[in-house]
Amino acid sequence: MIVSDEKVSIPQWRYAPDAWRWVKRFDERYAASVLRFRSAGILPQSMRARFLAMGIHADILESTLASIKSPEGWANAWIETAQRFLGDYRRQVSAKQLLEAAQARRLAALSYHCAQLLAANDTRTVRTCRAAAASLFAQAQPYLYPNARRLMIPWRTYMLTGYLQSPVGAPSRSGLVVVLNGSNSSKEESFDWAASFLRAGLSVLSLDIPGTGESSSVPVSAHDEDDLLDGVFEVMRHEPGVDLAQISVVGVSVGGNLAVRCAAYDRRLMSSVAVTPPFDPARWIGHGSPFLLRQLDDFSAGTAAGASTNMNHYSLHDVAPEMKSPLLVFGAGHDLIVSPTESQLLAARAGAIGTLIWYPESGHGLYDSIPSWTAEAATWISSVAAARAMEYQNTGFADPVQVAILAREQLLAAGAMDDDFFDDEGSARLIELDDTPEPDDAGSYARMVTPPPRPEPSSNHAT
C-alpha cells in the first residue's frame, strides 16, 4: 500500500470538456438525427452497462438497440423485447421449468422498466410500463428470491413500496441498509445490488422513492423529503431480525442527494452512502443534457416549480455540515449526467466525517462497477458498526470523526489484503479529502491512498 501525505490532483478525464459540450447539444432533434442514421446501437459502453447490470443478455441488448431508429421508437422496441421474454416464460411454464420461467418473467419486468426510461413525453406509456414492471417482478420474486418480502412503508399520508432481503444464516439481529434509487430507476432495478450487503450479514430494503416505480403517484417534495425514513424505523420496530441502532442509507444519483438529507435530519441513522450524487446542481445544470433537464422536470412535477428552474432546493451546501454520522461518497470521472466534481465537493463539505472513493473511468451511477462499489460500501458500513461498538466500549461515546477514521483504516486494510472489491475495478481509489480545502478548489485536491500497482485493464468506457 502506497500512502502519500502530499496533496495530489484527483485523476481527471482529459476529454470531459468536449464530452460535456457534446452532451449539451444532444437535444431531441439531434437525437432523432443520430438514431435515424446510426440507431441506438451507438449508445456508449458506460450507458450499456446499466442494461447489462440488470441481467439482460448482450445479444438481446444489441438487437433491441439496433432496432431503435427514433426517440419515439425506444419504448416500442423495449416493449417488444419484454413480449419476447414473456413468450419464453410461457414456453418454460409448459415445460414445467418454473425457475427458468420466473427468470424470463423477471427479465420481462426489467424490459418494461427500460421502456419507460426515455418515454417521458408519453405519460400513459410510462405509467403502463412501470405498472407492468412492478407486477411481473412481484410474480417472479417468490421463485427467484424466496427470502425477500414485499413491504409497505408509510410516509406522511402515502405508502411507499419496498422489498426486504435478509442474509441467510445471519445472527439473530443484523444491520439494515436502505437503498434509495435515482429519479428514473426503481426498486426492481436496485434489488440485485443487495448481494454484497447480504454477504456482509446486512439486511437490505430496496425502496421506491417518491416519484419513481410504484411510488410514481406520490408527489415529489424535492428538498422536503428528509423525513422519508421515519416510516422505515416504525416498520422495522416490528422486525426482530433488524438492529435499529445499525440502520444505514445508500442512495444513487438523486437518491444519494436524498440520503445525505436524511442523514443530516435523522440522527438515528448510523451512516450514509451517496453514489454520484448532485451536490449543488444550480452551478452546472445549464451545461447538462436537455434530456436530463426534461427528466428532472418530469420527476419533480409535483413541486411548485420544475427542477430545472428550482435547482437551489437540491443544494447540499448547507446540509452537509449538519451531518453527525460518517458519510461515504462515490464519484465517477466519466459522469455525463452529474458534474464529476459534485461528489468531490460533497465529501469536502462534509469535513472529517466524509470519505471519497473515486472511479476515474466510470460513468454516472457506477453501473459498470456495481459488484465493486457495493462491496466497498458493505465493508465500510460494517467497519462503521464495528468502530462505533469499539468507541462505545472504550469511551462510552462514539465520536463520528474517530469512527470515520477507523472505518477508512479498515477499508484500506481490506484493500491491502486483495479482497473482492479491488479485483473487480482496479481503477478505484480511496481518497481522504483535506479537512480545510481552499474556497476556490474545494474537492479538487486530496490526500490519495492507492492500492498496489497492477496492469491497467482495457477500458470500454465512453470517450
Secondary structure, 3 states (H helix, E strand, C coil): CEEEEEEEECCCCCCHHHHHHHHHHCCHHHHHHHHHHHCHHHCCHHHHHHHHHCCCCHHHHHHHHHCCCCCCHHHHHHHHHHHHHHHHHHHHHHCCCHHHHHHHHHHHHHHHHHHCCCCCCCHHHHHHHHHHHHHHHHHHHHHHCCCCEEEEEEECCEEEEEEEECCCCCCCCEEEEEEECCCCCCHHHHHHHHHHHHHCCCEEEEECCCCCHHHCCCCCCHHHCCCCCHHHHHHHCCCCCEEEEEEEEEEECHHHHHHHHHHHHCCCCCEEEEECCCCCHHHCHHHCCHHHHHHHHHHCCCCCCCHHHCHHHHCCCCCHHHCCCCEEEEEECCCCCCCCHHHHHHHHHHHHHEEEEEECCCCHHHHHHHHHHHHHHHHHHHHHHHHHHHHHHHHCCCCHHHHHHHHHHHHHHHHHCCCHHHHHCCCCEEEEECCCCCCCCCCCEEEEEECCCCCCCCCCCCC
